[in-house]
Amino acid sequence: MAIQVAQLKALPRSEKGSRANHRLRKAGFVPAVVYGHKQAVIPVKVPRRELVGHLAGGAHVFDLDIEGTSEKVLVKEVQYDHLGAEILHVDFTRVSLDETVRVTVPLVLRGEPKGAAEGGVLTQVISELEIECRVLEIPDVIRHNISEMKLDDVLHIKDIALPPGVRCLQDGELIVATLREAQELVPAAAAATEEAGPAEPEVIGRKAAEEGEAEEAGQQEKSEKKE
C-alpha cells in the first residue's frame, strides 16, 4: 500500500550553528532545510514529536506548511545522534507528486520457514531496499513471505516481490537471507590452538646447556688462535 502525504508545520529559522541548533532541540524542535527544484534553500525548524510520529509510521513525503506556504517535500536524509536515538537534523527535497524518485525503504521478512522445523536458522543480510518509483507509489515497507524457504535455501533480491511501479536499484544477485543449520561454534581460543598445532614441550635446562656449549666453543677457538 502506497503512503499518503503527511501534514507537517514548519517555521523559518534564522539562527544557525551548533549552539543555536542545540537550543532548538531543547525547545522541542528539529532543525531542517528545504532545497531542490532550483529554488532557494530554506532553513526551517519542525516539531520533533510530530516528525518522529510520522517517520515511525513510515512517512516519506510531507506537505510542509511554512507560514502558510505549502511545499511538497521528500525526506532525503535524517541525521541521528551517535546512539541512533535522537534526530539531530533533517534534509527535505522539493518534489512533484508525479515525478520519479529514489528512496530507501525497510524490507520485512514474514512467516515461518519450512526449514526451521529441520533446525534451520534464518539469517537476514539485507534489511532495506533502494528503490525507484513515483512519489505517491513509495511503499512504507516491503514485505516478503518466507514460509516456503527450505533448509539451505538462499533468498536473493531478485526473488523479492515488489509492488507495482516499484523497481529495485540493487543487484538482483545480492543475498537477502539464508536458512542454514545451526553449527556449534568453536571457541576462538581453542580454534587458534588447533590451527597452531601442539606446542613444543619446553626442555628444562636446554637454554643453559646451549649457552654452556657456546661458551666452551668460544674458549676452544681462542685457545687454537693462541697456538
C-alpha positions in Angstrom: 0.0 0.0 0.0 1.4 3.4 -1.0 1.9 6.0 1.6 -0.1 9.1 2.0 1.3 12.7 2.1 1.7 13.6 5.8 0.9 17.1 7.0 3.7 19.0 8.9 4.1 22.6 10.0 7.5 24.3 9.8 8.8 27.6 10.9 11.7 29.6 9.3 14.9 29.7 11.4 17.4 32.5 11.2 19.9 31.3 13.8 22.4 28.7 12.6 25.3 26.8 14.2 25.6 24.1 16.7 24.6 26.2 19.7 21.5 27.6 18.0 20.5 24.0 17.0 21.1 22.8 20.5 18.7 25.4 21.8 16.1 24.4 19.2 16.3 20.8 20.2 15.8 21.7 23.9 12.7 23.6 22.9 11.2 20.6 21.2 12.2 21.3 17.5 14.4 19.7 14.9 16.5 21.9 12.6 15.9 21.1 8.9 16.5 22.5 5.4 14.3 22.5 2.3 16.0 22.6 -1.1 15.6 21.4 -4.7 13.9 22.3 -7.9 16.4 25.1 -8.5 14.8 27.1 -5.7 16.4 28.8 -2.7 17.5 26.7 0.3 15.2 27.4 3.3 16.4 26.7 6.8 13.4 25.6 8.9 12.5 24.0 12.2 9.8 21.4 12.7 8.2 20.0 15.8 10.1 16.9 17.0 7.1 15.0 18.4 5.1 15.3 15.2 8.1 14.5 13.0 9.0 11.4 15.0 5.5 10.1 14.9 5.2 10.5 11.1 8.6 8.8 10.5 7.7 6.0 12.8 4.6 5.4 10.7 6.7 5.1 7.5 6.1 8.6 6.1 8.4 9.7 3.3 6.5 12.6 1.7 5.3 15.6 3.5 3.0 18.6 2.8 5.2 21.1 4.6 3.4 24.3 5.7 5.9 27.1 6.1 3.9 30.0 7.4 1.0 29.4 5.1 3.1 28.4 2.1 2.8 24.7 1.1 5.8 22.7 -0.1 5.6 19.1 -1.2 8.8 17.6 0.1 10.5 14.2 0.3 12.7 13.2 3.3 16.1 13.0 1.8 18.3 12.4 4.9 17.7 12.1 8.6 20.7 12.5 10.9 20.7 10.9 14.3 22.9 11.1 17.4 25.7 8.6 18.0 23.2 6.3 19.8 20.7 6.4 17.0 18.0 7.7 19.4 17.6 11.4 18.8 17.0 13.1 15.5 19.6 15.9 15.0 18.7 17.3 11.6 16.5 16.5 8.5 17.0 17.3 4.8 13.8 17.8 2.8 13.9 18.0 -1.0 11.1 19.5 -3.0 9.2 17.1 -5.2 6.2 17.0 -7.6 3.8 14.2 -6.9 4.1 12.8 -10.4 7.9 12.6 -10.5 10.1 9.5 -10.1 12.4 9.4 -7.1 14.9 7.1 -5.4 14.4 6.2 -1.8 15.3 3.5 0.7 12.5 1.5 2.4 12.6 -1.2 5.1 12.4 -4.9 4.0 10.4 -7.2 6.3 10.5 -11.0 6.0 7.3 -12.6 7.2 6.3 -16.2 8.0 7.9 -19.3 9.5 10.3 -21.0 7.0 9.6 -24.7 6.4 13.2 -25.5 7.0 13.0 -24.2 10.6 11.5 -27.5 11.6 14.7 -29.2 10.5 16.9 -27.0 12.6 17.3 -24.2 10.0 18.2 -20.7 11.3 17.3 -17.7 9.3 19.9 -15.0 8.8 18.7 -11.8 7.2 21.6 -9.9 5.5 19.7 -7.0 3.9 17.0 -5.2 5.8 16.5 -2.2 3.5 15.9 -1.9 -0.3 16.9 1.0 -2.5 14.0 1.5 -4.9 12.8 3.9 -7.7 9.2 4.8 -8.2 6.8 7.7 -8.4 6.4 9.8 -5.3 2.9 8.6 -4.4 3.8 5.0 -5.0 6.5 4.9 -2.3 5.7 2.0 0.0 6.1 2.5 3.7 7.6 -1.0 3.9 8.2 -4.0 1.5 7.2 -7.4 3.0 8.2 -10.8 1.6 6.8 -14.2 2.7 9.5 -16.7 3.5 7.3 -19.6 4.6 8.4 -21.7 1.6 12.1 -21.5 2.4 13.7 -24.9 3.0 16.9 -25.8 4.7 19.9 -24.4 2.8 17.7 -22.1 0.7 19.1 -18.7 -0.2 16.9 -15.7 -0.8 18.1 -13.1 -3.4 16.9 -9.6 -4.2 15.6 -10.9 -7.5 13.2 -13.2 -5.5 11.5 -10.3 -3.7 8.1 -9.5 -5.0 7.9 -5.7 -5.4 4.7 -3.6 -5.5 3.5 -2.4 -9.0 5.6 0.6 -10.3 8.5 -0.1 -7.9 11.9 -1.0 -9.2 14.8 -2.1 -7.0 18.2 -0.4 -7.8 20.4 -3.1 -6.2 22.0 -6.1 -7.9 19.4 -8.9 -8.1 22.0 -11.5 -7.2 22.7 -9.9 -3.7 21.8 -12.3 -0.9 18.9 -11.1 1.3 18.7 -14.1 3.7 19.9 -17.6 4.2 18.4 -20.6 6.0 21.2 -22.8 7.4 21.5 -25.4 10.0 22.9 -24.1 13.3 26.5 -25.0 13.8 28.1 -25.4 17.2 30.7 -22.6 17.4 34.2 -23.5 18.3 35.7 -21.1 20.9 38.2 -18.7 19.3 41.0 -19.7 21.7 40.5 -23.4 21.1 40.3 -22.9 17.4 43.6 -20.8 17.4 45.3 -23.6 19.4 44.1 -26.3 17.0 45.4 -24.3 14.0 48.7 -23.6 15.6 49.2 -27.3 16.4 50.5 -28.8 19.7 53.1 -26.6 21.5 56.6 -28.0 21.6 57.4 -29.1 25.2 59.9 -26.9 26.9 63.1 -28.8 28.0 64.3 -27.5 31.3 67.9 -26.6 31.2 68.1 -26.6 27.4 68.9 -22.9 27.2 71.6 -23.1 29.9 73.1 -26.1 28.2 73.1 -24.4 24.8 74.7 -21.3 26.4 77.4 -23.5 28.0 78.2 -25.2 24.7 78.6 -21.9 23.0 80.9 -20.6 25.8 83.0 -23.7 25.6 83.3 -23.4 21.8 84.4 -19.8 22.2 87.1 -20.7 24.7 88.4 -23.5 22.4 88.6 -21.1 19.5 90.7 -18.7 21.5 93.0 -21.5 22.6 93.5 -22.6 19.0 94.4 -19.0 17.9 97.0 -18.7 20.6 98.6 -21.9 19.5 
